[in-house]
Amino acid sequence: MNLPQVNLEQTTIPELIDYILRRYHEPLPGQVMRIGQQLQLLAARPSEHQANLQLLGKLVRELWAELEPHLLKEERVLFPMIQAVYASLASGRPAMPPPMQLVSGPIRVMKMEHERADEILAALDEATSHYEVSTVTDPGLRALYAELQTLDVELREHIRLENERVFQAMVDLSGAR
């Protein structure tokens, strides 16, 4: 992904939302699909890893079942509402919709969904022995573990940016603590 270097701690919230959409939301479906395809190919071959591959497949499907509607809610509802807050403020009007409504409703739900995604990532981490490949001889399994680790790292950073920057900005604007 060729995105320009961005100092994420210095970007505005609307800029950060655009970055999150381009950097994380857009490639995520393809990334999960590739992992699913790798899992199917590996599961089709006889292997001593069949039980673990089944578990990994179940966890990846569970993760996507959690993420797919979550991404849509952010893209179609929450992020446009947050963008509207900043557009209101930039034009000198009161923040609309009121940030407290976002914090007590959609943001609370998004954070709960982030926690669920984190639980699934933790289960993937455990099922792969922390993505450790030093004892894995099968090149396909090594590649799968590398893809899963990349997914883990990127999704955790994605969640961190949303929770700590985007959602926290709404908390700060609402005066809630």
C-alpha positions in Angstrom: 0.0 0.0 0.0 1.5 3.3 -1.1 0.3 5.9 1.3 2.3 9.0 1.9 4.2 9.2 5.2 1.8 10.7 7.8 2.6 11.9 11.3 -0.5 10.3 12.8 -0.2 12.1 16.1 -0.3 15.5 14.3 -3.2 14.9 11.9 -6.6 16.3 12.4 -9.4 13.8 13.3 -11.0 14.1 9.8 -7.6 13.5 8.2 -7.0 10.5 10.5 -10.4 9.0 9.6 -9.5 9.3 5.9 -6.2 7.6 6.7 -7.8 4.8 8.6 -10.3 4.2 5.8 -7.5 4.0 3.2 -4.8 2.2 5.2 -7.0 -0.2 7.2 -10.6 -0.5 6.0 -10.0 -0.7 2.3 -7.4 -3.6 2.3 -8.9 -5.6 5.2 -11.5 -7.6 3.2 -8.9 -8.8 0.7 -6.5 -9.6 3.5 -9.0 -11.7 5.3 -10.0 -13.4 2.1 -6.4 -14.3 1.3 -6.0 -15.8 4.7 -9.2 -17.8 4.3 -7.9 -19.1 0.9 -4.6 -20.1 2.5 -6.5 -21.9 5.2 -8.6 -23.8 2.7 -5.6 -24.9 0.7 -3.7 -26.1 3.8 -6.8 -27.9 5.2 -7.3 -29.7 1.9 -3.9 -31.4 2.3 -3.2 -34.3 4.8 -1.3 -32.8 7.6 -0.6 -33.3 11.3 -1.9 -29.7 11.7 -5.5 -30.4 10.7 -7.1 -29.7 14.1 -5.2 -26.5 14.5 -6.1 -25.4 10.9 -9.7 -26.0 11.7 -9.5 -23.9 14.8 -7.7 -21.1 12.9 -10.3 -21.2 10.2 -13.1 -21.0 12.8 -11.4 -18.0 14.4 -10.8 -16.2 11.1 -14.4 -16.7 10.1 -15.5 -15.5 13.6 -13.2 -12.4 13.3 -14.6 -11.5 9.9 -18.2 -12.0 11.0 -17.4 -9.5 13.7 -15.5 -7.0 11.5 -17.5 -6.9 8.4 -20.6 -5.2 9.9 -18.4 -3.2 12.2 -16.5 -1.7 9.3 -19.8 -0.9 7.5 -21.2 0.9 10.6 -18.1 3.0 10.9 -17.9 3.8 7.2 -21.6 4.5 6.7 -22.7 5.9 10.0 -20.1 6.8 12.7 -17.3 8.3 10.6 -19.7 10.5 8.6 -21.2 11.7 11.9 -17.8 12.5 13.3 -16.9 14.3 10.1 -20.1 16.3 10.5 -19.1 17.3 14.0 -15.8 18.8 12.7 -17.5 20.5 9.8 -20.0 22.1 12.2 -17.1 23.3 14.4 -15.1 24.6 11.4 -18.0 26.7 10.3 -18.5 28.2 13.8 -21.6 26.3 14.6 -22.2 24.1 17.6 -21.1 20.5 17.1 -23.8 18.5 15.4 -24.5 15.8 16.2 -23.7 16.5 19.8 -20.5 14.5 20.6 -22.1 13.1 23.8 -24.7 11.3 21.7 -21.9 9.7 19.7 -20.0 8.7 22.8 -22.9 7.2 24.7 -24.3 5.4 21.6 -22.3 4.3 18.5 -18.8 4.9 20.0 -19.7 2.7 23.1 -20.8 0.0 20.7 -17.7 0.3 18.5 -15.5 0.0 21.5 -17.3 -3.2 22.7 -16.8 -4.6 19.2 -13.1 -3.7 19.3 -12.8 -5.6 22.5 -14.4 -8.7 20.9 -12.0 -8.4 17.9 -9.1 -8.2 20.4 -10.4 -11.4 22.1 -10.4 -13.2 18.8 -6.9 -11.9 17.9 -5.7 -13.2 21.3 -7.2 -16.6 20.5 -5.4 -16.6 17.1 -2.1 -15.6 18.8 -2.5 -18.4 21.3 -3.5 -21.0 18.7 -0.3 -20.2 16.7 2.0 -20.1 19.7 2.4 -16.3 19.2 2.9 -16.9 15.4 6.0 -18.8 16.1 7.3 -20.5 13.0 10.7 -21.7 14.1 9.4 -25.3 14.6 7.0 -25.2 11.6 8.5 -26.9 8.6 5.6 -26.6 6.2 6.2 -23.5 4.0 2.4 -22.9 3.5 1.8 -22.9 7.3 4.8 -20.6 7.8 3.3 -18.2 5.2 -0.2 -18.5 6.9 1.3 -17.6 10.3 3.1 -14.6 8.8 -0.2 -13.4 7.2 -2.0 -13.9 10.5 0.7 -12.0 12.4 0.4 -9.1 9.9 -3.3 -9.1 10.4 -2.9 -9.0 14.1 -0.4 -6.2 14.2 -2.4 -4.0 11.7 -5.8 -4.6 13.3 -4.4 -3.8 16.7 -2.9 -0.5 15.4 -6.2 0.2 13.6 -8.2 -0.3 16.8 -5.7 1.8 18.8 -6.0 4.7 16.4 -9.7 4.6 16.6 -10.0 4.2 20.3 -7.2 6.5 21.4 -7.5 9.3 18.9 -10.8 9.3 17.0 -13.1 8.1 19.8 -11.2 10.0 22.5 -11.5 13.2 20.5 -15.3 12.8 20.8 -15.1 12.1 24.5 -13.0 15.3 24.9 -15.4 17.4 22.8 -18.4 16.0 24.9 -16.7 16.9 28.2 -17.4 13.3 29.4 -14.8 11.5 31.4 
